[in-house]
Structure formats: structure tokens, C-alpha cells
Amino acid sequence: MAADLSRARIAILGCGAVGEALAVELVLRTRRHRRVPFRGELVLWSRSRASVRRCRKALLEISPRRGAPVKAAPSLSEAVRGADVVLVCVSDDALVATTLDVGRAVASQRVKPVLLLSSGYQPLAPLRARLGRGIALGRLHPLVPVLPGSAANARTLQCDPFGIEGDLRAQRAARSLLRHWDGSAVRLEPGHSAEYHAGAALLGGGIVALFALAEELMAPAVRSRRALRDALEWFASENVTNASREPRRALTGPLARGAADTVRGHLRAMGRVPHARAAYVALGDVMLSLAHARGSLDAAAERRLRKLLRGRTRAR
């Protein structure tokens, strides 16, 4: 397989949000980046023919003049036959069965493909034990939110981070793909996919949930919901930037300062949004630990604030 993937046969199994995003990235590179054009073969397969049609339509919208370099395979075995790389982008409930089906489909091939799972959760070791010899298995998980919808209007994966792990040949293939669209690799330790994926889900879903709760809580205090969202976007972005440097130093707010009266007022104000108060209490425990670790709270102040948080929870 060429290092720049210019002549590779790449099969994408599953044309949901992630599979479509990966296909779009290859087509975008074909159209916009002469330095690394993709002149290989891109093959799509999905249990849903409708999703394949939607993906092909989106790819044609992106590159209408020359057409998307893509074929639709009538079956999984046709899609993976002769493939250099197989990107398995199916749903979690179908992942194991689909991966094993790939193994059976390529069992008679002299040169076996690389299988890269887009799932961040599925452990690799049990799957590897059930696959035939010669098949390289790895992970290429986008550590970014990939939303469903029209791929032609979606953000690209350029410069985004991907969690990678697996056999040496699989890691080389994953890195080749990342070089193709300037992505960055987050190397994962084997056997810890559950912790990795749980952390990603906590942060990704947690940011969205906290944004929604903050907007609901603050809505009566502002005149424009649009202006509020713009301000919250900026505020969240600044906090994430600070936290990425050092979470303990990034922490601000009354819990970090030990301002008990303000915390008490916050808990009262959150009375009409119970989920916001529950989130404040749960995350408050973490904030207090961070504040104590950096030395902005002594042990006595930390105990008083924890008691305050627990007291308000019982009073609901």
C-alpha cells in the first residue's frame, strides 16, 4: 500500500455519520489538494442501501464535475475483495458481526487487508483472537463530534485528532490516512478502550448538556437568546482552552474561591432548573478537589462547602 494512499482500494463499511465523513474527506482531498490526490478506488457498503445512496449523492455534490471516485458494492464480500484498507464504521450492535464477516470474506485472499474500526469502545483483543491470520486489526476513532446530515455542508476532518491503536501494520495504515488529511494521532494503550471512550463521551456529551442547562438557567436574565448563545460559545471556548493547559489553574468561580454565600445563592437560583442544580452539586465535588489540590482552599473550607452542597441536595 502506497504511503500516500494514492492507489489504494479503500472500503468503507457503514454509511452513517462517521463513514460518510471519512468518504467526504477522501473526495475533498481529491478535489482540493493536488499534492496528495486520491486516484485509488473508494468502495461503499452498508446494510441500508438508502444510506449508500445518500452518501454517493453527497459526494457528487462535493465533486460534481469529475464525479466522486466511489463505487457502491452489492455485498460486504464484494466491498472488501482486494481492499487494502477496510474502514468499519457500522453501529456498535453490528460491529463484531461485521468485523468477523470481513474476516471470513477475505480468508482465501493471499494478501489480507487492514481493518480499522471507527469505534472507540470495542476492545480489539477479543476480535483479533477470532479473526483469521494475516489480517491486521486496529482502531481509527475520530475524537471529534461527527454529526449526521448532509456531508456536503459538514465540517471536514482536517487536522482533527484520532485515537489509534492496534497491530503495527494497522497503525501504519491509520497514520497514512491521517497524513492524507493532516489529522493528528492520539496513541492509545491496549486494553483501555472502555475508559478512553467513556472519557470522550463524558466530555463530549457533558459539554452539550452543560451548555443547554446554562442557557436554560440564564434565559430569564437576558433579552436575546441568540446573543446569549454567542456569549456562552465564547465563554465555553475560553474555559476549554485554559483547561487544556492545566485544569487546576483554569478553575474559576465561587467554589474555587471558597465564597460560601455565593454558592448558597447559586443553589437557590437553580431551584427552578433541577437538573442544573444536580449538575452543579456533582461537578462541585470535582471543583472543590481541584481547588484544594492547587491550594486555593484549605481543608476546613473544603469541608464546609461540601457540607453546603450535600445539604442543598437533601433539601430538594
JOTA-V315650 format. One record per pair of residues at least 12 apart in sequence whose ideal C-beta (glycine too) atoms are under 6 Angstrom apart, sorted by the first residue. I is the first residue (numbers start at 1). GAP is how many residues later the second one is. Records with the same first field share a line. If there is no record, write none. Layout:
I = GAP / GAP
//
This chain:
1 = 83
3 = 173
4 = 32
5 = 171 / 175
6 = 33
7 = 33
8 = 32 / 76
9 = 31 / 32 / 73 / 74 / 75
10 = 32 / 75
11 = 32 / 68 / 69 / 72 / 75
12 = 32 / 75
13 = 32 / 75 / 77
14 = 32 / 75 / 76
15 = 29 / 31 / 36 / 37 / 40
17 = 129 / 131
18 = 71 / 100 / 128
19 = 70
20 = 35 / 131
21 = 125
22 = 65
23 = 32
24 = 127
25 = 131 / 132 / 156
26 = 12 / 16
27 = 32 / 35 / 36 / 41
28 = 128
29 = 151
31 = 32
36 = 144
42 = 27 / 28
43 = 28 / 30 / 36
44 = 26 / 28
45 = 28 / 31 / 34
52 = 20
58 = 92 / 93 / 94
61 = 91
62 = 90
76 = 25
77 = 28
80 = 22 / 25 / 26
83 = 30
85 = 29 / 88
86 = 16 / 27 / 29
87 = 29
88 = 29
89 = 29
95 = 24 / 27
99 = 28
103 = 28 / 29 / 32
107 = 25
112 = 22 / 23
114 = 22 / 55 / 56 / 59
115 = 22
116 = 22 / 24 / 58
117 = 22
118 = 23
120 = 21 / 43 / 77
121 = 72 / 76
123 = 70
124 = 13 / 42
136 = 31 / 33 / 34
137 = 29 / 30 / 33
138 = 28 / 29 / 32 / 33 / 36
139 = 25 / 26 / 27
140 = 22 / 24 / 34
141 = 22
142 = 20
143 = 18 / 20
144 = 16
145 = 59
157 = 24
158 = 23 / 24
159 = 23
160 = 23
161 = 23 / 25
162 = 21
163 = 23 / 25
164 = 21
165 = 23
213 = 63 / 66
216 = 57
217 = 56 / 59
248 = 42 / 45 / 46
251 = 39
255 = 29 / 32 / 33
256 = 35 / 40
258 = 39 / 43
263 = 45
267 = 45
281 = 28 / 32
284 = 25
288 = 14 / 17
//
